[in-house]
């Protein structure tokens, strides 16, 4: 079990980002927005851990303990990797899917018109640029 310090978490993000070919700064910006480095975070909709993975996403990436930082980061970064390939590195679509889900992105033909999702995408792109 990894330690939960910010530095330890960033190290895990760096390791898995390199393994899955995801920009470290993108993965870190998502993690910061999703959980603010809280490995025990739980959303009202049931998303869990550092990358706020929903149970179905956890299952897809073999995350058996969403509160284990290493498992959660691996699953979250692998999911970002899949989305980056799927959307040919279109970060707006990747982040919209991460936040609102594929059906919402497909139906909207891009970032859905949900204020929460639009703000989410803008805030992560801004943080990604800062990093």
C-alpha positions, 0 to 999 in steps of 0.5 A, a space after each residue: 500500500 502506497 503512502 498517501 502524501 501529495 509527493 507519493 501520489 504525484 510519484 504514482 501518477 508520474 509512473 502510471 502516466 509514463 506506463 500508459 502514455 498519458 501526459 503527466 500534467 493532464 493526469 495530475 490536473 484530473 486527479 487534483 480536480 476530482 479529489 484534491 489528493 484525498 484517497 478516501 473521496 466519495 462523490 454523491 453519485 458514487 465515484 470513489 478515490 483519487 480519480 473518482 472512479 465509478 464502480 463500472 469503471 473500476 471493474 473495467 480496469 480491475 480496480 478491486 480497492 478504489 481507496 488504494 492510491 496505486 490501484 485507483 491511479 492506475 485505473 484512472 490513468 489507464 482510463 484517460 489513456 483509452 479516452 485519449 486514443 478514442 478521441 484522437 487526443 481531443 482533450 475537450 472530448 476526453 475530459 467531457 467523457 470523463 466527467 459526463 460519460 460517453 453517451 452525453 458526448 456522443 449525443 452532443 457531438 462534443 462537450 455537452 451543454 451541461 454547465 458542470 461539464 463545461 466548467 469542468 473541462 475549462 478548469 482542467 485545461 487551465 490547470 493542465 496549461 499551468 502545470 
